[in-house]
Amino acid sequence: MKILLIMVILLLVGGFLIISNENIRLNSWENILHFSNLYYNWLINSYDYSKGITGDVVNFFRPGK
């Protein structure tokens, strides 16, 4: 349950950072679509980076390098 809560908080903070850094006002459909595109790209990039980090950690601790 704690892990789920931490993940939700991280996703919300990521969304709020995108809104504040890009100075997006979510009062029009155009801005909502722009935010959705940025948020989707942020999620995909975060997933790709986590795959790379996980692979590096596994290779580091793998016996018989």
N, C-alpha and C positions, 0 to 999 in steps of 0.2 A: 504494500500500500504506500509506503514511503517513497519507493522508487517511482511509482506512478505519479505521485504528487510532485516530486522533483522534476520529472519530465514535463508535466503540465506547466509548472512555473517557468522552466527554461523556454518552452515554446511561447508562452505569453511574453516573457521578457524579450525574446527575439523579435516578436511582432511589434512590441512597443518601441524597440530600438530602430526597427525599419521605419516605422511611422515618424519617429522624431528625427532621425538622420536625414530622411528624404523630404521632411517637412510636408507630409501628406495629410490632407484633410479628408476624412471619410464621409463627406457630405454629398458626393455625387457618384454616380455609377462608374464614370470614367476613372476616378481616383480609387475606387474600390477594386476595379480590375487591375489597375497599375500596382496597387498594394498586393493583390493576390499573386500577380506574376512575380514580384520581387520576393514574396514570402515562399512561394513554391521553389524558386531558384535557390534561395537560402537553405531550404530543407534538403534539396538534392545535393548541394555542395557540402552541407554538414554530414550527410550520409556518406558521400564519397571520401571525405577527410577521415571519418571514423573508420571506414573500411581500410584505408591506408595505414592508419595508426595501429589498428588491431593486427593487421598483417605484419607490420614491423615488430610489434611486441611478441607475436608468436614466433617469428623468425629469430628474434633475439634470444628467447628462452628455449628454443628447440635444441635438443642434444645432438651432437655430432655435426656441428656446422662445418 
